[in-house]
Amino acid sequence: MSTLDENTARQLDGLVVDRTFAGSVSGKDVDRPQLVAMLAVGCEGDAVIVHSMDRLPQPR
């Protein structure tokens, strides 16, 4: 991780979560294994906390 913004512990400070999915690939890359893993276990009613929306891949 190259910047303070990419420090997972800092991003989660004060939050209580059941699971975390943290990837380190470029935001430009739509092949995101941790995103795929999160979507595979997600259930109706789950909440997803995203520290920065620019880290999610944009739909093509």
N, CA, C and O of each residue as an XYZ file, in Angstrom:
240
protein
N       0.848     -1.167      0.000
C       0.000      0.000      0.000
C       0.893      1.230      0.000
O       1.882      1.302      0.731
N       0.531      2.183     -0.823
C       1.467      3.266     -1.052
C       1.105      4.584     -0.382
O       1.969      5.454     -0.267
N      -0.120      4.769      0.059
C      -0.487      6.041      0.661
C      -1.274      5.816      1.930
O      -1.730      4.704      2.200
N      -1.435      6.873      2.712
C      -2.240      6.769      3.926
C      -3.683      6.413      3.612
O      -4.332      5.721      4.396
N      -4.200      6.881      2.461
C      -5.581      6.576      2.087
C      -5.792      5.088      1.878
O      -6.923      4.611      1.970
N      -4.729      4.345      1.599
C      -4.841      2.926      1.326
C      -4.550      2.080      2.559
O      -4.353      0.872      2.433
N      -4.519      2.677      3.740
C      -4.280      1.967      4.984
C      -5.613      1.433      5.497
O      -6.432      2.202      6.000
N      -5.840      0.128      5.377
C      -7.120     -0.476      5.727
C      -7.474     -0.262      7.193
O      -8.626      0.031      7.511
N      -6.508     -0.402      8.083
C      -6.790     -0.216      9.512
C      -7.304      1.190      9.776
O      -8.241      1.370     10.554
N      -6.708      2.183      9.143
C      -7.151      3.567      9.325
C      -8.541      3.769      8.748
O      -9.354      4.481      9.338
N      -8.826      3.164      7.620
C     -10.132      3.308      6.983
C     -11.244      2.699      7.830
O     -12.379      3.173      7.795
N     -10.930      1.661      8.582
C     -11.940      0.960      9.379
C     -11.988      1.428     10.830
O     -12.775      0.907     11.621
N     -11.169      2.393     11.184
C     -11.110      2.876     12.562
C     -12.495      3.296     13.051
O     -13.130      4.169     12.461
N     -12.952      2.672     14.124
C     -14.243      3.000     14.710
C     -15.418      2.239     14.128
O     -16.536      2.381     14.623
N     -15.207      1.433     13.093
C     -16.289      0.655     12.480
C     -16.265     -0.775     13.001
O     -15.203     -1.335     13.275
N     -17.443     -1.349     13.130
C     -17.558     -2.764     13.477
C     -18.139     -3.460     12.252
O     -19.255     -3.154     11.831
N     -17.387     -4.391     11.685
C     -17.824     -5.085     10.475
C     -17.670     -6.588     10.665
O     -16.858     -7.041     11.472
N     -18.459     -7.361      9.913
C     -18.363     -8.816      9.962
C     -17.219     -9.333      9.100
O     -16.529    -10.281      9.476
N     -17.019     -8.708      7.947
C     -15.976     -9.126      7.003
C     -15.383     -7.903      6.336
O     -16.028     -6.860      6.222
N     -14.150     -8.047      5.900
C     -13.546     -7.001      5.077
C     -13.025     -7.630      3.794
O     -12.569     -8.773      3.778
N     -13.105     -6.870      2.745
C     -12.565     -7.259      1.444
C     -11.721     -6.094      0.982
O     -12.250     -5.023      0.683
N     -10.430     -6.287      0.920
C      -9.524     -5.206      0.545
C      -8.654     -5.673     -0.612
O      -7.963     -6.688     -0.521
N      -8.700     -4.928     -1.682
C      -7.880     -5.253     -2.838
C      -6.779     -4.229     -3.003
O      -6.864     -3.118     -2.481
N      -5.755     -4.608     -3.725
C      -4.647     -3.684     -3.947
C      -4.370     -3.472     -5.429
O      -3.306     -2.977     -5.802
N      -5.326     -3.845     -6.273
C      -5.146     -3.644     -7.708
C      -5.554     -2.234     -8.079
O      -6.214     -1.550     -7.297
N      -5.176     -1.802     -9.244
C      -5.492     -0.465     -9.724
C      -6.993     -0.252     -9.820
O      -7.732     -1.175    -10.161
N      -7.444      0.954     -9.522
C      -8.856      1.304     -9.658
C      -9.333      1.230    -11.095
O     -10.535      1.160    -11.351
N      -8.390      1.246    -12.043
C      -8.742      1.151    -13.467
C      -9.049     -0.283    -13.879
O      -9.679     -0.512    -14.911
N      -8.609     -1.242    -13.083
C      -8.730     -2.659    -13.417
C     -10.092     -3.192    -12.981
O     -10.420     -3.135    -11.796
N     -10.890     -3.708    -13.916
C     -12.198     -4.259    -13.562
C     -12.104     -5.722    -13.122
O     -13.096     -6.288    -12.664
N     -10.944     -6.334    -13.252
C     -10.723     -7.695    -12.755
C     -10.303     -7.565    -11.296
O      -9.113     -7.471    -10.992
N     -11.283     -7.560    -10.394
C     -11.044     -7.289     -8.978
C     -11.448     -8.499     -8.151
O     -12.622     -8.633     -7.805
N     -10.510     -9.387     -7.822
C     -10.840    -10.619     -7.098
C     -11.582    -10.367     -5.780
O     -12.489    -11.127     -5.441
N     -11.227     -9.344     -5.046
C     -11.891     -9.088     -3.769
C     -13.311     -8.581     -3.979
O     -14.187     -8.875     -3.166
N     -13.561     -7.835     -5.038
C     -14.916     -7.403     -5.367
C     -15.769     -8.611     -5.731
O     -16.911     -8.722     -5.286
N     -15.225     -9.508     -6.531
C     -15.938    -10.728     -6.917
C     -16.248    -11.560     -5.671
O     -17.355    -12.082     -5.534
N     -15.280    -11.685     -4.766
C     -15.491    -12.449     -3.538
C     -16.589    -11.814     -2.688
O     -17.430    -12.524     -2.137
N     -16.591    -10.495     -2.575
C     -17.613     -9.807     -1.794
C     -18.998    -10.036     -2.396
O     -19.954    -10.317     -1.672
N     -19.105     -9.918     -3.695
C     -20.395    -10.109     -4.352
C     -20.887    -11.553     -4.221
O     -22.092    -11.803     -4.191
N     -19.954    -12.495     -4.143
C     -20.328    -13.913     -4.035
C     -20.944    -14.247     -2.679
O     -21.762    -15.163     -2.592
N     -20.577    -13.536     -1.630
C     -21.095    -13.857     -0.298
C     -22.170    -12.877      0.166
O     -22.785    -13.080      1.213
N     -22.394    -11.838     -0.592
C     -23.384    -10.841     -0.200
C     -24.800    -11.394     -0.223
O     -25.154    -12.204     -1.079
N     -25.600    -10.944      0.729
C     -26.989    -11.363      0.837
C     -27.892    -10.133      0.865
O     -27.446     -9.029      1.181
N     -29.140    -10.333      0.537
C     -30.111     -9.250      0.609
C     -30.111     -8.683      2.024
O     -30.156     -9.429      3.002
N     -30.060     -7.378      2.121
C     -30.055     -6.707      3.412
C     -28.661     -6.378      3.933
O     -28.525     -5.639      4.908
N     -27.625     -6.917      3.297
C     -26.262     -6.590      3.709
C     -25.947     -5.137      3.369
O     -26.504     -4.572      2.428
N     -25.070     -4.558      4.126
C     -24.585     -3.203      3.843
C     -23.125     -3.289      3.446
O     -22.361     -4.068      4.014
N     -22.745     -2.488      2.473
C     -21.360     -2.425      2.015
C     -20.847     -1.026      2.317
O     -21.467     -0.032      1.938
N     -19.726     -0.956      2.995
C     -19.098      0.326      3.299
C     -17.901      0.467      2.378
O     -16.998     -0.369      2.388
N     -17.896      1.529      1.583
C     -16.800      1.798      0.655
C     -16.127      3.080      1.115
O     -16.766      4.129      1.203
N     -14.849      2.993      1.405
C     -14.126      4.162      1.924
C     -14.070      5.278      0.892
O     -14.207      6.451      1.241
N     -13.873      4.931     -0.359
C     -13.774      5.939     -1.417
C     -14.390      5.382     -2.693
O     -13.925      4.369     -3.216
N     -15.422      6.028     -3.193
C     -16.132      5.534     -4.377
C     -15.224      5.427     -5.599
O     -15.484      4.612     -6.484
N     -14.175      6.226     -5.666
C     -13.299      6.155     -6.839
C     -12.475      4.865     -6.868
O     -11.768      4.609     -7.843
N     -12.557      4.050     -5.813
C     -11.856      2.771     -5.790
C     -12.661      1.662     -6.440
O     -12.120      0.589     -6.707
N     -13.946      1.893     -6.704
C     -14.769      0.884     -7.368
C     -14.648      1.025     -8.875
O     -14.564      2.141     -9.388
N     -14.638     -0.103     -9.597
C     -14.552     -0.012    -11.060
C     -15.834      0.570    -11.628
O     -16.923      0.314    -11.115
N     -15.702      1.335    -12.664
C     -16.854      1.921    -13.333
C     -17.417      0.912    -14.315
O     -16.663      0.190    -14.969
N     -18.772      0.857    -14.427
C     -19.381     -0.057    -15.402
C     -18.956      0.324    -16.816
O     -18.754      1.497    -17.130
N     -18.828     -0.681    -17.646
C     -18.447     -0.401    -19.041
C     -19.653     -0.240    -19.898
O     -19.529     -0.001    -21.100
